[in-house]
Every structure is written in structure tokens, then in C-alpha cells.
Amino acid sequence: MKHTPLYAQHLRDASALINLKGYARAMHYRGHVAEHKATRASVTLCDVSHMGEFDFQGPDALALVQKLITNDAARLAVNQVLYSALCNTEGNIIDDLVCYRLAADHFVWVVNVTRTDEDYQWVLRHAHGMDVQVKDVSCNTALMALQGPNSREVLQRITRADLSTLRYYWLVQTGICTRHGEVPCMISRTGYTGERGYEIMAARDLAPWIWDELLLAGQPLGIMEHGVAARESLRTEAGYLLNGNDMDAGTNPYEAGIGWVVKLDTDFIGRDALARIEAQGVGRKLVGVEVEGPLTMRHGCPIFHGGDEVGKVTSGPLPAQIAGRNLGLGYISAAYAAVGTGIEIGIHGKTFKARVVAIPFCERKARQESSIRTWSPCDLRFTEHHVWARMQGDLVTIGLSDFGQRELGDILCLDLPQAGTAVTKGMAAAWGDSYRRPFDVISPATGEIVAVNTGLLEKPAHINAYPYATEGILKLRLKRPEDSDALLDFEHYAELIRRLQQYELWSNARRMT
């Protein structure tokens, strides 16, 4: 079996490893159902480094991409992303992929693991004679998917990028701050679960640093790792397709329900065939299927209508423990594809009542924005007391850093001053208690408090969950502008944290000897 760069992390944390598509993959960590629900409710992290990545650079990069894919890459701005199909001359799907535009003449594809080698040879064949350099960079690349409604809050606390400005199907080339140093990476906002989510692409050897930092940053929000079992049920519930199950060399985009990625006003391989298919209509369609009773269906189960076989299940099971009903995806003759049509499913040689249902099976929330705005720590200043300050003219917003809240543990209560209170640099501006110990919020500057975040009085643990929330703990009017000169920028504060963590590791080792 091949290993992803996060194999050691999976050996450490996963409860089951399996051979999937030739790679050692974590089936689950804390259980399939728990990981599925955590993705819908909070945030999870998945290793998808088994996927293939191709790099296109050169004057003819756009021309080659346009020639190969059904969608229109020419409409992409730099740092924009699109989803597309790669088709043969008959208009059938070779693969589906995500295409990133990094510059006018620079593109990156993410393709399916089972198709990487075949896709690469197809690309090289059609690149012949063109002024473009194509590389398969899969072996040097790691890819991680952070998914769920709290994904932004977790990622924002360790990246330079302002994720509040990163729109759906866009990317940013940035860095992630880890205890070992800053790691250059590319963050995109696409997703395969139906939830808000981000993909982090980085150099293979540095992926463990990012993975462990994400797990650390996400602890206050209950982050879990999720394995291939949850990833499969999440994408099925959201109505997303899997190459090899729901599409293959005998499937065209129109019957797979992704005809929207076919732009017939561009010139690509398979265009003429797809134009004919669109004009003639399709003989079968991908649909949602619900079977009655406590039963589950799997890939390959036959679908019947009136005793005649009219289709097959392609994805399942999606059990009632997760979705509240037993669901799957499948192809069925177009005559019986209307929602509500009664059908039968063949399971273990018997037939059971079922019906055609709409997909997706859950609301897709990938485009939704977070209700909580947080700062990037790279845009803040810090003190050695682990207080951060956001300077906006003479108005200073103050809060506890991510490292500060982790050191304290769960914050249990908070005592805030009144607006109008004068504070001096180095004095306690607020007081609180945590699981570990009482603490003071030491003012980074001299001035007058003009506002306090009273919501923290009822929910002090909000500081643990969202340490860099834009409202902070309190705001003060700066009296001495020179106080800001002594504050640390994030690079120097990160170095301070690294020294403290190294000392902690050293002192722990000394106590163990």
C-alpha cells in the first residue's frame, strides 16, 4: 500500500486503517456516525492527499486546459476555481476534476486517485506540440480538507489570509503558522461535504505540521478527524458524485446531472458528441433512491419497475442512523426518473419497495457565510502576557490570544470593568477564572475603556472558541500612542510561543527522568 504524508498521524489516531484504492486510509477515528454528525454540526479534518495533482505552466496552458475540459477556464480570474469534467471523443466522462487558476498561464488540477495515471497520459497526449509544461506533482503534494460550519474559525486563527473575503470557489496563496514555523500553502474554498469548508494544499513533507496545528487550533470547537466512511456518507447525502461509482467511461455529464459544467460555446474534446446528446436527450438519469424499512442498499443493487430491471444503485449505503431514512444514488431509465415514482430494489436476491426521491438529501451550506467574524492573528499586535491588540487609529480592541486561552483551559467566568474606567499599561483591565487558574487581562496600553463585550459574562467560554473574534473582550481609547511601539507583531509573538513550547517539552522531559 502507498502512504500519504499523514500516515503517521493516522497510525496514531485512527481506530481502523484500510486499503482503499491502493492507499492506506483511515476508515474512521471516533466512529462513522459521530464523524459525520460532527462535520454537520461543528468541524472535522480529512486527509485527501491520495488525490492527484497536475501543474500546467506556459504560454499555451490555457489553450490546453480549454481543449481538455468541458467547462470554460477562460472565464476564470487569477485565484478562481472551477469544477469540470474531462471527456473522451464520445462525450463520456474520463474523470471529474477541480481546476485552479494561479496566474494567466498557470493552472493546477486536482483529479481522482483512480484516474491519475490515465488522466496524465491523456493530458500529455494532447499537449504534444504545444508550448506548455505539464507535471504530475501528486507525489510532492499534500491536500487536507477542513469541513463544517466552524471551519473558518479554526483555520483563521493560524493563517495570514482574511478568510472572510474568500468566496466560494476561490483560493488564496498564503501561509499557515505552525509551532515549527510558517508553511506556504494554497487555501481554496470548495468542499465535498455540502458544508462550508476549505482545502489546504502544501508541500508533502510539511503536511504533518499543518495537520497537527489544525487539530490543536480546533480543540475548543470540538474538532474531529474524519475518515473515508464519513467522507463517503457526507458526499452522498450532499448529492455529490464519486468517479468509479456514479460516473465512468460509460457515463456522460448530462445523465450524471452535471450538464451545467458543459459549455458548448467552447471547443473541447467531446464537444460535438455532447451537443448531439443534449439535443437528443438521455435515456437514463441519476436519481436519489429511498428504500422502505430497515434496509440498506449498496453499489450494484438492481432497480426494478413492474418486474423489469430499469437501473442500478451506484452509491450507498446512507443509513437511517445518519439521514433519518435509508438512501442511495442510482441510475434509472428516464421514463421512471420522476421524483415519487415507485420502484423496487434488489437486495440479497429479494426485492423491496422503494421510491425515487430528490437529491441532494440535505441542504447544501457551502456558500453560507459565518455569523462570527474573526481576525487573522497576523493582523494583530501582542504582548508577552498573551493579550492581543487591534489598532484602529486611537481605538484599541483587546482580547486573549489563542495560546493564552489554551494555557488557561476552559474559561469559567469573567469580570469586566465599566465603560469610562481609566487603565494604565501593565495593569489588570479585566479579571477571570479558568479551569487551570484565575487570570488578569493585562492592558497593553494606557487609556480609557469605551466598550466591553458583555456577552462574555454569560458565555465566557466564547473566548476559548473564538479567541480572535473581532469584538474582543473590551475596547479602549488610546491615551499614549507610543504604547503601541512596544507591542509584538505576529512573527515575533510566534517566535515567543515556539520558545515557550520548546521549554515546556524540555521541562516535561526533565520531569519524566
Beta strands, then each sheet from edge to edge (+ up, - down):
strand 1: 16-20
strand 2: 23-28
strand 3: 44-47
strand 4: 52-57
strand 5: 81-87
strand 6: 93-103
strand 7: 106-111
strand 8: 133-136
strand 9: 141-147
strand 10: 171-178
strand 11: 181-188
strand 12: 197-203
strand 13: 224-225
strand 14: 284-291
strand 15: 302-305
strand 16: 308-318
strand 17: 326-333
strand 18: 342-347
strand 19: 350-357
strand 20: 381-382
strand 21: 387-392
strand 22: 395-400
strand 23: 411-415
strand 24: 422-423
strand 25: 428-434
strand 26: 438-442
strand 27: 447-452
strand 28: 474-478
sheet 1: 1+ 2-
sheet 2: 10+ 11- 12+ 9- 3+ 13+
sheet 3: 5+ 6- 7+ 4- 8+
sheet 4: 14+ 17- 16+ 15- 18+ 19- 14+
sheet 5: 20+ 21- 22+ 28- 27+ 24-
sheet 6: 23+ 25- 26+
end
